[in-house]
């Protein structure tokens, strides 16, 4: 039963919920790739990062000029040991020691190296470096230990979703069988032992472009949509991105690895593409990256793990004119080489307040074609989180909660889920169904059908 009271209990729990909600906000970083011949000098890039409020950056190597430029910048850095060095590092501890000395300890801590990505999408590497991955990570860990860096620098490796055998529905997520025992299981065991996390590269663009007849563009772009209910776990997914992450979580759980943290080390959407690259374009890129940033910085996790904040590195900082492959590969950047924005989106929490009116207006425009939507409680979030979110909505959030007070029209059914759903929906409708206004740190989600709780009618607008 709900313990909802106004205003006595609400005033106390409001501050608690506000603190918890803030703590659960995720982080936005960016990938700084340099496969181009027209990019600004690293010192200028660092100034650009600072000017945009970006405090997390991921590199694809350990370039000396870049690491030197990042010194004393207060920007946290993820560096990469390239795939072509995996065999040498795996087979020779002294090689690993020298690499760590020259590329890590030489710069850290003036340059805040927080993690090393050992390889990149190794399972998809045409040079077949998979067998070297885990031995290489273990040798790098031994080297970090020698330099007393093992407690301050994490080790992991980014995996692509191509490592999955199944990804739909998310609850059926599974790894390719031939990868599990040789590499996935020992990798995850090592990450758990060292209290690290799995790096995941997730690109809804690829899934949408390949299946645009089956996947809604709004679902891929974090726009308002009816969502998809997972028949296996009953959870409703409002974005392809979150479904992809939960498929990885399910795959880990299926082989006995639970509660593994994940960091999305790459995700993005191209602003230009070839004729056959369905969905590529500036408008869609701005929608995907902009809505993702809002989603991350307003807090909460995925439907399967609502308590875990999303930590994401956008791909990429610049358009890179020397990348091979289709046109899209050269057009993932948020900035042109002259440092002008390809499109304007918020990149830091400070920008969100200025962005809210625009986001709300966009959200209203998106909702109109598909009809009304409502916000309801996610019962899987747990009683404690639902109660705190309910009190927040009815207090600081400004929701109209009079109908769910004792003796009022919507007091019955007197359950936490029903009361929370009413309060969340009131807040959501008052905020014009804006992006991120039906989340409450993972305690709520949007539905396209009016909720049914006895005879109580849920409003659709104010």
N, C-alpha and C positions, 0 to 999 in steps of 0.2 A: 504494500500500500504506500501511496505517496505521503510524505510528511510535509507537503507544501503548506506554507503559511505566509501571509503578507501582513505587515512588512517585517516582522521581528526576525524570523529565521533568514529571510532573503538578504537582509543587510549584512549579516555575518558571513553567509556563504558566497555572496557576490565577490568579495575580495579574494576568497580562496579560489573560486572558479576562475576569476580573471588571471590570477597568478598561474594556475595550472594550465589555462588555455594558452597563455603567452609562452610558457615553458615548452608546450607541445608544438609550437610553430617550427617549421622546417627551415632549411637554408638553401639558398640559391648560389651556385658557383657557375663557372664558365670554363669551357675548354679553349685553350690558347694553342691552336695549331698553326704551323708555319710553312705549309707546303705552297709557297707563293714567292714571287720575286718583287713584290711591290708593297710589302708591309712596312709600317713604321718601326723605328728602332725600339728595342726592348724598353729603354728608359721612358720613351713616349707612351708605350703600351701600359706601363705601370701607372703612369699619370692618368691615362684613360680609365683604367680599372678603378682607381681611387675616385675619380670624378663621378663615376656611376654608382659608387657605394658598394662595389663588388669586393668581398673580402675572402673569397675562396676561388682558386684557379687550379686547373689541372693541365699539366704539360704531357707531351708524348715522348719526352726524352729528358736529358739532364744538361741541356745546353748551358755552357758557362756564362755567356753574356746575359741570358735570361735569368738564371739563378742569381747572378750578381746584381742585376737591376732590381730584383725582388727583395734584396736584403734591406732590413729595417723598414719595410713597407707595411708591416702588420697584416700582410695578406698570407693566408694559409695556402700551402702548395702541396699538390699531389704530383709526384714525378713518376716517370715510367722507365723501366728497364726493357729495352726493345726485344722483340721476339728473336731477333738474330743473335742475341747474346745468351739466350736461355741454355743452350747446350754447353757453352763454356762455363757458365756459372754453376750448372748442375753437376758438371764433371770435375770441377777444380775449386776446392774451397779457397785456395790462395787467390784465384782469379776473383772470386766473390769478395774476399777481403779488400783487395786492391780497388775493386769497383766502388764499394761502399766508402772507402777512404777518400777516393778522388771525387766522387759524385754526390756524396751525402754529408759525411762528417766535415769535409772541407768547407761546406756552406752553412750547415745547421749549427747553431740556432739563429744566426743573424738572418738567414732565410728560413722562414718557418715551414720546414718540410714536415708535414703531418702524416703522410702516407706514401708508400711506394707501390705502384701498380706493376707487378711482375708479369710482363707480357701484356698483350692486348688481344682479346678475342682469339686466344690460342687455339681453341677447338675448331675455329673456322680458318685457321692459317693453312694455306695451300702447301707450305713447306713442312707440315706435319711435325710440329714441335711439342705436341701434347705430352709425350712421355717425359719431357724435361721439366715440365711445369712445377710439380710438387717438389722434386729434389732441388730445383733452383730456389724456390721460396724458402725451403728449409736452410739452405746454405746462406742465403741473404740474412735470414734471421740470426744464424750463428754469428755472422759478421757484425750485425747491429749490436748483438750482445757483447762482442769484444770491445766495441767502442761506447758501451753503456748507452745505447740509443734504442734498445728493444722496448723499453717502457714508454717512450715518447713518440715513436714512429710505427704506424701500423703497416702491415703487409697484406695485400690481397691481389686479386687479378680480375679484370673485367671480363664477364662472359656475355656473349650475344644470346638472344632468344633462340637462335638456331641450335643451341645446346639442348633444347627441349624436344622430346618426342611428341608430346601433346601439350597444347596450351588453352584449349577450349573444350568445355567450360573451364574457368580457372581452377575449380576444385579438382579437375582431372589432370592437372599439370603433372608432367613427369619428364625426367631426363632421358636422353637416348641411352638405351641399355648398355651399349658398348662403351659408354663413358663412365658409368656409375662406379664400378669397383676399381678400375685402373686409376681414375683421377678425381672424379667428383667427390666420392666419399672421403678419401684421404685429404683432399683439399678442405672440405668443410670441417673435418675433424681438427685440422691444423688451425683454421680460423677460430673455431670455438676455444681451443686450448690457449690461444694467444689473445683471446677477447677482441678479435678483429671483426670484420664484416665482409659480406660478399658484395663485390662491385658488379653492377648489372647495366648493360647498355640496352635501352628499350626505345624502339622507334615505332610508334603507332602509324607513322606515315607509310612504312613499308607494308604493314598489314592492310591498311586501307587501300593503297595503290593496287595491291594484288587482289583485293576482294571488295572493290567499291560497289559491286552489285549486292553484296550481303551486309556490309558494314555502313552504318549511318555516318555521314560526314560530321554531323553535330556531335555524335558519340565520340568520334576521334578527336574533335577539337575542344572538348570540355564545354560545349555549348549545352543549352537546355535541351533535354531529350527525355523520352520515357524510360530509358535505361534498359538493362537486360538482367533478368533474374537467373542466377546460377541454379540449375535444377539439382545440383549435387549438395549445395550448402544453404540454399534459400536466400542468399545475399543478393541484393540488387546493386548492379554496377552502373554508374553514371558516366564512366569514361573508359575507353579502351586502355589507356595508360595504367589505370589502377587494376584492371583485369589482368593485364600482362604481368604486373608485379606479383599479384596474388597467385598466378599460375606458377611462378618461380617458387613462391613460398610453399605451395602445395607439393611441388616436385621435391623440395628439400624435406618436407614432412614425410613424404612417401618413402624416403630411404632412412628415416629415423632422425633427421636433423630438425629440431624444433627451436623456435625463438631465436633464429639467426637474423641479425640485423642486416639490412641492405642499404646500399647507397647507389643511386642511379648516376653512374659516371658519364653517361652520354644519353641525351635525348634532344630531339629538335625536329624542325620541319623546314624543307627548302623553300626559298622565296622565288625560285625559278626552276624549270625542268624541261625535259624533252616532251614532245607531243604525247608520247605514250606514258608519261609519268603523271598519272591521274592525281589531282589534288595539289600538285606543286604550284606555288604562287604566293605572292607577297601577302595578300589578304588572309589566306589560310595560315601562313607562317606566323603572322602577327596574332591571329586568334589562338593558335595552339600555344605558342610560347607565352603570350600575355596571360591567357587563362591558366596555364600551368603555374606561372609565377604567383598569381593571385591565390591559386589553390594551395600551393606550398606555404606561402607566407601567412595565410589565415589559419593554418594549423590543422592538426588531425592526420590520420593515416589512411590506409586502404580499408575497404569493408571487412577484410579478414583480420587486419591488424589496426583497428582504429586508434589504438593508444600510441602507435609508433609514428613519430613525425616523418615527413618525406624530406630527404636531403638529396638535392638534384644538381647536376652540372649540365648546363645547357651546351649544346653543340651548335654553333661555335662562335668565338669572338669575331672572327673575320671571314669574309668570303676568300677562298684560297684558289688562286687562278691556275695553279699547276697540279691540282689534284686530278688523277686520271678518272675515267669512267663517265657515266652520264652527266648531263648538265647540272643536275641537282647536286652532285658531289661538290661543285664549286660555288654553291649558293646557299649554304647553311648559315652564313654569318649574320650576326646582328648588326655588324658594322662593315662599311666599305673600307678599303685600305686607307682612304683619306680621313678616316675616323668619323665620318658622317653616318648616322643611323640608316639602316636599310628600311626600318619601320620603327615606330615609337611604341615601346611597351615599358611598364615599370620593371625595374631590376632589383630594387631594394625596398624594404619595408617602409622607409620614409616616403617613397613615392606613392604608396597605396592610397593614402588619404586624399591626395590630389586626383587619384585615378577612380575613386569610388563612384562619382556621379556619372562618369563616362561608362563604367562597367555596368551600372544599374540601367542606364538608358539602352545599352547594347543588349542587356539581358531581357528587358521588356520587349524589345524589337524581336528577339529570338523566340520568345514565348508565344507571341501572337499567332503565328502560323499553325502552331501545334495545339492550341487551346490552353486551358488552365492547368496549373500544376500546384501541388501541395507539398508541405514539408512534414515528415513524420519521424517518430523516434526509431532509432536503431536499437532494438532490444538486446542485441549482442554486445553493445557497448558496456553493459553492466549497470547495476543499480546505482552505484556511487557516482559514476560519471553522468548518468541520466539525471539524477537528483541535482547535482551541481549545475548542470546545464539548464535544467528547469528553473532553478532559482535565479540563475543569471538572466534568462529570457524574461522572466516576470519582474525582475528588478531593474538592473542597469540597462538591459536590452529594450525595455519599454513595451513589451508585449502586453496585450489586453488579457489578463488572466482572471478577470472577475467571473466569467462564466464557469470556471472550474473550482471556485471556492465552495465551501460546504453550503448546501442548500440551493445552489444556483443551477442553471439549466444544463450545464455540461459537467457537473460534479461526478455524476455516474456515467460510465463505470468508474469507481473510485480506485483506479490503478495508476501506478507510476507511468506506465507506457502511454495510457490514454491521456493523462494530464500533460505529460511532456510533449506528446504529439500536438495537442491543442496549442500549447504555449509556443512551440517551435514554429508551427504554421502561422500563428499570429505575428510573430517576429518576421518571418519570411515574407508574408504578404505586405506588412508595413514597410519593409525594405524593398518593395517593388520587385520581389523575386530576383534580386541581384545576384550576380556570381559570388559564391562563397557564403551567402547568407543562410543557407541550409546545410550546415556542417556541424557546428558546435563541437569541434575537435573530434569528429567521427561519431557523434551521438545521434546524428540525423541524416536523412537522405530525401531526395525529391521523388515524388510519385506522380503519375499522370491520371490516376483515378482518385476521386474524393474518398478520404478515410471513412471508415464505418465504425463508430463507437456508440452503440445504442441509438438514441434519437438525436444526438448532438450533431449539429450542422457546422462544418468547418468553413470559415469565410474564405473568399477567393480574392479579396482586394479591399483597400480602405480608401 
